[in-house]
Amino acid sequence: MTAAKKHIKPKKKKVMKTSFTVKSYWAPTPKKARKIGDALLGIFSVTSMSSMIMDYKPMAVTSLIIGVVGKILTNFFSEEPVFIEEGERETQMD
């Protein structure tokens, strides 16, 4: 009598893939993107305030707009789980 061969399924590995789309605006933002957005807003807010104190209004308005737009753009990043087989390389996910 021969022993039955067991079929071993390849293991799947969960990898998070970052995407930048309009539909991901309301999805949770990755931590790294949030940190970048908060840093942008903080730096450009300080620059804007110091420009207002120095009475240089064009620079103040420009830096405030750049900071707010940068913070809003980070909301378009999201992470989606992608399952790859254990032997595959992570660069071949697409």
N, CA and C of each residue as an Amber inpcrd file, in Angstrom:
protein
   282
   0.8320000  -1.1650000   0.0000000   0.0000000   0.0000000   0.0000000
   0.8910000   1.2470000   0.0000000   0.5650000   2.2030000  -0.8670000
   1.3770000   3.4120000  -0.9600000   0.7500000   4.5210000  -0.1240000
   1.5870000   5.3390000   0.3870000   1.1090000   6.4710000   1.1860000
   0.5920000   7.5600000   0.2570000  -0.4950000   8.1690000   0.6510000
  -1.0650000   9.2550000  -0.1470000  -0.1840000  10.4970000  -0.0160000
   0.0570000  11.1490000  -1.1380000   0.8740000  12.3520000  -1.1140000
   0.0160000  13.5290000  -0.6620000   0.5750000  14.3050000   0.2070000
  -0.1330000  15.4970000   0.6590000   0.2170000  16.6570000  -0.2650000
  -0.8100000  17.3870000  -0.6310000  -0.6070000  18.5640000  -1.4750000
  -0.3480000  19.7570000  -0.5620000   0.8020000  20.3430000  -0.6830000
   1.1550000  21.4840000   0.1530000   0.8480000  22.7620000  -0.6240000
  -0.0330000  23.5760000  -0.0640000  -0.3770000  24.8380000  -0.6980000
   0.7150000  25.8620000  -0.4060000   1.0460000  26.6750000  -1.4000000
   2.0310000  27.7310000  -1.1150000   1.4230000  28.7530000  -0.1630000
   2.2330000  29.2140000   0.7630000   1.7460000  30.1930000   1.7400000
   1.6390000  31.5580000   1.0710000   0.6330000  32.3080000   1.4880000
   0.4410000  33.6590000   0.9710000   0.9040000  34.6500000   2.0320000
   1.5840000  35.6670000   1.5910000   2.1180000  36.6900000   2.4720000
   1.3400000  37.9860000   2.2380000   0.9400000  38.6440000   3.3180000
   0.1830000  39.8930000   3.2080000   1.1600000  41.0640000   3.1960000
   1.0780000  41.8630000   2.1350000   1.9270000  43.0310000   1.9730000
   1.0150000  44.2330000   1.7470000   1.3310000  45.3530000   2.3770000
   0.5260000  46.5560000   2.1990000   1.0990000  47.3710000   1.0300000
   0.2330000  47.7130000   0.0880000   0.6230000  48.4750000  -1.0960000
   0.0440000  49.8840000  -0.9740000   0.8870000  50.8910000  -1.1080000
   0.4380000  52.2760000  -1.0080000  -0.0650000  52.7350000  -2.3690000
  -1.2390000  53.3730000  -2.3580000  -1.7900000  53.8840000  -3.6100000
  -2.1820000  55.3500000  -3.4320000  -2.2520000  56.0680000  -4.5380000
  -2.6130000  57.4850000  -4.5500000  -3.7370000  57.6560000  -5.5500000
  -4.9830000  57.6330000  -5.0630000  -6.1430000  57.7880000  -5.9380000
  -7.1590000  58.7190000  -5.2900000  -8.0570000  59.2410000  -6.1080000
  -9.0950000  60.1410000  -5.6070000 -10.0740000  59.3870000  -4.7070000
 -10.3880000  58.1380000  -5.0660000 -11.3670000  57.3940000  -4.2630000
 -10.8280000  57.0020000  -2.8900000  -9.5190000  57.1310000  -2.6750000
  -8.9700000  56.7860000  -1.3620000  -8.8910000  57.9900000  -0.4220000
  -9.5620000  59.0950000  -0.7730000  -9.5380000  60.2880000   0.0880000
 -10.1120000  59.9870000   1.4650000 -11.1850000  59.2100000   1.5390000
 -11.8380000  58.9300000   2.8190000 -11.2810000  57.6830000   3.4990000
 -10.3580000  56.9820000   2.8510000  -9.7360000  55.7950000   3.4640000
  -8.6860000  56.2530000   4.4870000  -8.3340000  55.3810000   5.4220000
  -7.3030000  55.7570000   6.3940000  -5.9650000  56.0670000   5.7090000
  -5.3370000  57.1380000   6.1380000  -4.0700000  57.5720000   5.5690000
  -2.9210000  56.8400000   6.2680000  -1.9330000  56.3570000   5.5180000
  -0.7930000  55.7010000   6.1520000  -0.0460000  56.6570000   7.0910000
   0.5670000  56.0840000   8.1060000   1.2290000  56.8790000   9.1430000
   2.3370000  57.7670000   8.5770000   3.1080000  57.2290000   7.6440000
   4.2160000  57.9880000   7.0640000   3.7020000  59.2110000   6.2950000
   2.6230000  59.0520000   5.5470000   2.0490000  60.1670000   4.7840000
   1.4710000  61.2240000   5.7270000   0.8450000  60.7760000   6.8260000
   0.3210000  61.7270000   7.8110000   1.4400000  62.5530000   8.4250000
   2.5530000  61.9020000   8.7500000   3.6910000  62.6220000   9.3320000
   4.2470000  63.6580000   8.3620000   4.3490000  63.2830000   7.0880000
   4.8490000  64.2180000   6.0800000   3.8990000  65.4030000   5.9360000
   2.5900000  65.1290000   5.8890000   1.6000000  66.1960000   5.7580000
   1.5910000  67.1340000   6.9500000   1.7050000  66.5780000   8.1460000
   1.7460000  67.4210000   9.3490000   3.0110000  68.2670000   9.3850000
   4.1320000  67.6890000   8.9610000   5.3820000  68.4500000   8.9220000
   5.2870000  69.5890000   7.9070000   4.7100000  69.3070000   6.7240000
   4.5260000  70.3650000   5.7210000   3.6800000  71.5040000   6.2580000
   2.5700000  71.1460000   6.8750000   1.6730000  72.1730000   7.3980000
   2.3470000  72.9760000   8.5010000   3.0850000  72.3070000   9.3690000
   3.7720000  73.0080000  10.4540000   4.8450000  73.9560000   9.9440000
   5.6730000  73.4790000   9.0350000   6.7690000  74.3060000   8.5050000
   6.2260000  75.5170000   7.7590000   5.2420000  75.2820000   6.8960000
   4.7220000  76.4020000   6.1150000   3.8580000  77.3430000   6.9520000
   3.2790000  76.8710000   8.0410000   2.5460000  77.7650000   8.9400000
   3.5110000  78.7020000   9.6610000   4.6300000  78.1590000  10.1370000
   5.6340000  78.9980000  10.7940000   6.2080000  80.0020000   9.7990000
   6.4750000  79.5600000   8.5830000   6.9820000  80.4600000   7.5530000
   5.9690000  81.5620000   7.2500000   4.7020000  81.1900000   7.1960000
   3.6520000  82.1630000   6.9210000   3.5340000  83.1900000   8.0470000
   3.5870000  82.7060000   9.2860000   3.4700000  83.6340000  10.4210000
   4.6580000  84.5910000  10.4770000   5.8580000  84.0620000  10.2390000
   7.0300000  84.9530000  10.2770000   6.9840000  85.9520000   9.1140000
   6.4470000  85.5490000   7.9830000   6.3140000  86.4840000   6.8580000
   5.2810000  87.5550000   7.1580000   4.2260000  87.2040000   7.8900000
   3.2300000  88.2080000   8.2830000   3.8270000  89.2090000   9.2620000
   4.6460000  88.7090000  10.1840000   5.2810000  89.6010000  11.1560000
   6.2400000  90.5530000  10.4510000   6.9530000  90.0500000   9.4470000
   7.8960000  90.8830000   8.6950000   7.1810000  91.7550000   7.6570000
   5.8620000  91.6440000   7.5980000   5.0160000  92.4220000   6.6890000
   5.3500000  92.1410000   5.2200000   5.5420000  90.8630000   4.9060000
   5.7690000  90.4230000   3.5350000   4.6160000  89.4920000   3.1600000
   3.4870000  90.0960000   2.8040000   2.2440000  89.3600000   2.6170000
   2.2520000  88.3580000   1.4630000   2.8720000  88.6300000   0.2990000
   2.8490000  87.6100000  -0.7690000   3.4900000  86.2850000  -0.3380000
   4.5790000  86.3720000   0.3940000   5.2420000  85.1510000   0.8800000
   4.3700000  84.4530000   1.9190000   3.6920000  85.2130000   2.7640000
   2.8300000  84.6380000   3.7970000   1.6720000  83.8640000   3.1730000
   1.0200000  84.4720000   2.1900000  -0.1200000  83.8210000   1.5430000
   0.3420000  82.5930000   0.7590000   1.4480000  82.7220000   0.0440000
   1.9620000  81.6040000  -0.7520000   2.3330000  80.4150000   0.1390000
   3.0450000  80.6620000   1.2310000   3.4610000  79.5570000   2.0940000
   2.2650000  78.9230000   2.7970000   1.2680000  79.7060000   3.1510000
   0.0740000  79.1330000   3.7780000  -0.6910000  78.2500000   2.7940000
  -0.8200000  78.6950000   1.5550000  -1.5080000  77.8970000   0.5350000
  -0.7510000  76.6000000   0.2540000   0.5800000  76.6670000   0.1450000
   1.3770000  75.4620000  -0.1060000   1.2130000  74.4620000   1.0410000
   1.2340000  74.9330000   2.2660000   1.0860000  74.0440000   3.4200000
  -0.2640000  73.3530000   3.4710000  -1.3240000  74.1010000   3.2200000
  -2.6730000  73.5200000   3.2630000  -2.8740000  72.5370000   2.1060000
  -2.4250000  72.9010000   0.9140000  -2.5640000  71.9970000  -0.2380000
  -1.7470000  70.7220000  -0.0230000  -0.5560000  70.8470000   0.5340000
   0.2640000  69.6720000   0.8260000  -0.3980000  68.7460000   1.8240000
  -1.0170000  69.3200000   2.8390000  -1.7090000  68.5050000   3.8410000
  -2.9270000  67.8120000   3.2210000  -3.6610000  68.4910000   2.3670000
  -4.8360000  67.8920000   1.7230000  -4.4030000  66.7710000   0.7690000
  -3.2970000  66.9610000   0.0560000  -2.8270000  65.9340000  -0.8790000
  -2.4460000  64.6300000  -0.1720000  -1.9850000  64.7150000   1.0720000
  -1.6250000  63.4840000   1.7820000  -2.8540000  62.6320000   2.0840000
  -4.0430000  63.2010000   2.0690000  -5.2600000  62.4160000   2.3090000
  -5.5810000  61.4720000   1.1520000  -4.9830000  61.6850000  -0.0050000
  -5.2380000  60.8200000  -1.1540000  -4.4200000  59.5340000  -1.1280000
  -3.5050000  59.3950000  -0.1690000  -2.7430000  58.1630000  -0.0210000
  -3.5320000  57.1690000   0.8150000  -3.4600000  55.8990000   0.4650000
  -4.0670000  54.8370000   1.2740000  -3.2580000  53.5660000   1.0920000
  -3.4760000  52.6120000   1.9790000  -2.7910000  51.3320000   1.8820000
  -3.8170000  50.2360000   1.6560000  -3.5100000  49.3650000   0.7030000
  -4.3830000  48.2410000   0.3900000  -3.6010000  46.9580000   0.6250000
  -4.2230000  45.9560000   1.2280000  -3.5040000  44.6830000   1.3960000
  -3.4210000  43.9290000   0.0750000  -2.2560000  43.3870000  -0.2090000
  -2.0150000  42.5780000  -1.3960000  -1.4040000  41.2750000  -0.9190000
  -1.9380000  40.1590000  -1.4050000  -1.4380000  38.8540000  -1.0010000
  -0.5650000  38.2870000  -2.1110000   0.6760000  37.9560000  -1.7670000
   1.5890000  37.3680000  -2.7360000   2.0320000  36.0080000  -2.2160000
   2.4050000  35.1340000  -3.1280000   2.9020000  33.8320000  -2.7140000
   4.2860000  33.9960000  -2.1220000   4.6460000  33.1030000  -1.2340000
   5.8700000  33.2560000  -0.4720000   7.1190000  33.3400000  -1.3330000
   7.1450000  32.6760000  -2.4660000   8.3200000  32.6890000  -3.3200000
   8.4220000  33.9070000  -4.2260000   7.3300000  34.6490000  -4.4060000
   7.3310000  35.8020000  -5.3140000   8.0780000  36.9700000  -4.7090000
   8.5590000  37.8210000  -5.5750000   9.1830000  39.0450000  -5.1190000
   8.1090000  40.1130000  -4.9500000   8.3190000  41.0180000  -4.0060000
   7.3270000  42.0510000  -3.7390000   7.2340000  43.0700000  -4.8570000
   8.2480000  43.1570000  -5.7120000   8.2040000  44.1220000  -6.8120000
   7.3100000  43.6550000  -7.9430000   6.8840000  42.3920000  -7.9240000
   6.0470000  41.8520000  -8.9890000   4.5570000  41.9090000  -8.6370000
   4.1470000  42.7860000  -7.7390000   2.7600000  42.8260000  -7.2780000
   1.8050000  43.3540000  -8.3280000   2.2560000  44.2170000  -9.2220000
   1.3280000  44.8170000 -10.1870000   0.9530000  43.9030000 -11.2700000
